[in-house]
Amino acid sequence: MRHAFSLIELSIVLVILGLLTGGILAGQSLIRASELRAVSTEYSRYVTAVQTFRDKYFALPGDMTNATAFWGKDNTNCASHSGTAATPGTCNGNGSGTVHWFNNEKHRFWQQLAFAGLIEGSYLGTSTLPYVIVGTDAPASKLSRGGWGSGGEGNGVGMTTAWGANGSGIAVGYGNFFTFGAQTTTNNPLSGILKAEEAWNIDSKMDDGMPGLGKVITYVATGVGYCDNRADNTDYNTTYKLTESDARCAFYLRNAF
């Protein structure tokens, strides 16, 4: 006598498998939604931290001219600066009011915020690399693979596919900004990490839902026409390319501090 599953038993198994699959997918969706909400929360936290720092030290982190008086100097990288050598120590900025790319102010920005106890983590504060290492030079995000960067208008690196960049790749109208994306090998964290619909969702909650206008500006390292529908970098009134399913979007958050 041969034994086999009845149709009812097979149906029950299929229902159970369906429920398990649905539960897993729903759980993944909830986790992703939580990660996406964290982006705006992290941004608000860092803006508040910079404002508090400026109120206390009368300067921007990374740019302050007397940082070594508070945290000692990194004698390896800024032996000529005033202050007593300390480990790890830091370096003074030039006091220009802009967080510069060229002289490691973008790295010391995060280091000095951490020294002041205004953000969590520990950051090196200097690098010989042309890019920011997420988690080492700048904070990682709760969103998987995501990280934050900082900079200021006048920095000429990596802006050629961003709105408001002139022919030399200089950011125009960005002020002091944050960046948000995945790690690159040439820049602040700006590799694509968000689907267009996710980017639109964040932009709509934080700003105006327009990829080329407001404070939340999209950036696509691979060129135009992926995250949004722009024809070129002057197509400011374009919309997000909501049919794009690949994670190609990153952000500049301009005039943030």
C-alpha positions, -999 to 999 in steps of 0.1 A, spaced: 0 0 0 14 33 -11 11 64 11 9 100 -2 -2 134 9 -39 142 3 -50 173 -15 -61 188 18 -27 182 34 -9 197 4 -31 227 5 -23 232 42 14 230 35 11 256 6 -9 279 29 18 277 56 45 284 31 26 313 17 22 327 52 59 323 60 69 340 27 45 368 33 57 373 68 93 374 57 86 399 30 65 421 53 93 420 79 118 431 53 96 459 42 91 471 78 129 470 84 135 491 52 108 516 62 125 520 96 159 525 80 144 552 56 128 570 85 162 571 102 177 592 74 157 623 84 162 616 121 200 614 116 200 646 95 181 666 122 205 652 149 236 664 130 222 698 122 214 702 159 249 691 168 265 716 145 243 744 159 252 735 194 289 733 186 288 768 170 270 782 200 296 768 223 328 774 203 318 803 180 330 783 150 321 754 128 336 720 136 367 714 114 369 750 104 377 764 139 410 781 143 417 772 179 406 736 180 440 724 193 435 746 224 406 724 234 416 689 222 454 691 217 471 689 183 477 660 161 515 664 160 519 641 130 496 661 107 498 696 121 530 700 141 531 737 132 498 744 149 495 759 183 487 738 213 501 707 231 505 675 213 479 649 221 467 615 210 447 615 188 446 653 188 432 674 160 442 703 138 430 739 134 409 750 105 413 782 86 382 800 100 367 807 65 332 797 75 333 769 50 340 732 57 367 726 31 375 694 12 410 702 4 427 705 39 409 677 58 383 700 74 357 676 62 373 649 82 379 670 113 343 682 111 331 648 124 361 643 147 355 676 165 318 670 168 326 637 185 353 653 207 327 678 219 304 650 229 277 660 204 276 629 182 285 593 189 315 576 175 352 582 171 367 595 138 403 598 126 400 635 116 425 632 88 431 611 57 455 609 27 427 593 7 406 613 -18 374 599 -2 356 594 31 355 560 47 321 554 63 324 546 99 361 557 101 361 592 88 324 600 91 292 584 106 275 553 92 237 554 88 212 530 102 202 525 65 223 496 52 255 507 35 246 544 40 269 571 54 272 608 59 297 634 46 302 671 49 315 699 28 311 735 17 305 756 -14 337 761 -33 348 725 -31 353 713 -66 353 675 -62 324 653 -74 299 680 -82 298 677 -120 266 656 -120 248 678 -94 225 707 -100 241 741 -97 276 729 -106 294 752 -130 317 740 -158 345 734 -133 324 713 -111 321 739 -84 289 738 -63 269 769 -66 242 777 -39 250 747 -17 266 766 12 278 742 39 262 708 31 258 672 42 259 643 17 241 610 21 248 579 1 270 548 -1 308 550 1 327 560 -30 364 559 -39 366 595 -50 344 616 -27 321 619 2 295 591 5 276 597 -27 272 563 -44 236 553 -52 218 538 -22 181 547 -26 155 538 -52 139 568 -68 106 562 -49 125 560 -16 144 592 -24 111 609 -34 96 597 -1 124 612 20 125 644 -1 88 649 3 90 645 41 121 667 46 116 692 18 96 697 -14 97 664 -32 115 679 -61 150 664 -69 165 696 -82 149 722 -59 150 730 -22 176 717 3 174 680 -6 191 676 -40 197 643 -58 230 632 -70 237 603 -94 274 594 -98 267 576 -132 251 607 -148 217 622 -155 184 604 -161 185 576 -136 172 589 -102 152 617 -118 139 627 -152 162 657 -159 176 662 -193 206 681 -179 218 698 -148 197 729 -154 164 711 -155 155 722 -120 118 715 -122 120 679 -131 105 650 -111 118 617 -96 119 588 -120 96 566 -100 97 538 -125 134 532 -118 138 501 -97 176 503 -92 191 520 -61 208 549 -79 200 579 -58 221 598 -33 216 632 -17 232 666 -12 215 684 17 225 719 10 227 750 33 224 726 62 245 746 87 
